[in-house]
Every structure is written in C-alpha cells, then in structure tokens.
Amino acid sequence: MNKQGLDDLCDRIAELIIKSKRIVVFTGAGISTESGIPDFRSPGGIWERFDPDDFTYQKFLGDAAARQKQWRLLRQLNLTAEPNPAHHAIAGLYRLGKLDCVITQNVDSLHQAAGVPDDRVFELHGNTQWAVCLGCHRRYPFGRVVAELDGDEEIPDCEACHGILKPDAVFFGEPLPQDVLNRAVSRSCDCDLFIVIGSTLTVYPAAYMPVYALDSGARLVIVNLSDTPMDKQAEVLVRAKAGEAMTVVLQKVEEKIG
Ligand SMILES: [Zn+2]
C-alpha cells in the first residue's frame, strides 16, 4: 500500500475513533509477530515443527511423557519479547480515554506491558506469565518455574502440594476461561466501534467477538496483512503492518483531539 493510501485509511479510522464512545480493540498473533513472537500457525511456525496432537489438554493431564514434551517446548517460548509500536499505539488510545478494552487471542501479555491496565485486557487464551497448580491452584511466575528447572527433562511440580503445574495459557482441547469469555462477549455487544488488529478471524470462539459487535450495531475496522472472512463487513480495511498503521492512527487521533 502506498503512503498516501495508508494515510487516508488511517485518517478514516481516526475519525471513527473520535466519533465513538466505546471502543474495543481485538488482537491476534499478527500484532505480536512484530515483537519477534512467531505465529504458531503460519508457514515455518511452531506447528510445522511440533505435532499439535501432542499438545492437547488431555495429554498434558494424562500422560507424563507428553507433559515432559510439552514443557520442553514451553521452555522455548520467547519470554523476553517487548511491546512494539502497535501495542504502544493501543495503550496511547487508552491514555486518551478512547479505549474500553482489549480482547486478545495472544498469550504474551504485551498489551499490559505497553501500559493497558490488567482489568482492561481480556486474554481469551490465557497467558504464559503464570503457571498454576492444578491441585491447590497456587500460582507461580512462569519465568521462575522455567529458570528453576534442572535440565531438559524435568517436569515442574507445585512446591506446596507437588501437584501438576500447567502454564496459564489455554491448551488445545481445554475450555476457555469462562468468566473472561463472558466479559469479552458482553464488551463486544456493548461497543460502538470494534477494531480487529492482526487476526485472520479463523479461531473460534474468539472470532465470534466481531460478529457480536456487528450484530449489536457497532462499526468494524480491520487492520491485517491477509484476508479475513469479515473483510466485506469492515467499514475500513487496511492491509498493512499493525505497528505502521496504528502509529499513524494514534497520531491522527491526537491531532484531531488537539
Ligand atoms: Zn499445589
């Protein structure tokens, strides 16, 4: 997209943001690739090197060998990733009073790292900042659990009850955290502008959120590098990198607010 084209689209998004009262931003893997976190599903992503069938919730619970394999992969997660310009622009909207909440499919907590308060971020797929004991529900910082592991083969357990420790991220076959999901649905139904950033809207139930928003009369904006099933319903559709587009959007909102 040429610079003028991007500029015009971002200007239209900024106008919508100014006019709207309750704005929900919805993010997927595409926003975090700019922070160096690979999209698990894309070509060259993690699911080409590992078999997703080995990473189900049922196997994690039932099979110590599978659990060991899963922890070996989890140790490779990039826990040092930093928020990128897209995360900072969204946090900028919050500071301007133009953000109701972020609903995210990501497990990296980079929205909070950029300055969006915890209670304004709904992590539909959990996060990798914490590990939780499935026995006594005690929580441990994930980085500490990984740092204290002895070698490649150890499976961590709970210091208090020796129960199974599981990262707080949602596994395949594991239900989404119901309270988070309920609140995300209600915020989607109550918003007047729904902005999708870096999601192809193909993973459900997360991808129902923009449907709820549209059905409730909200306007839809999509910023994503590839097609989504909802492109035709978007009032503004931008094919650009999230960081590039959202930085321009925030500048324009700031200019218009004055
Ligand atoms: Zn425990």
Residues whose N, C-alpha, C, O or C-beta is under 5 A from the ligand:
A	BS01	ZN	C133 G135 C136 H137 R138 C158 A160 C161 H162 G163
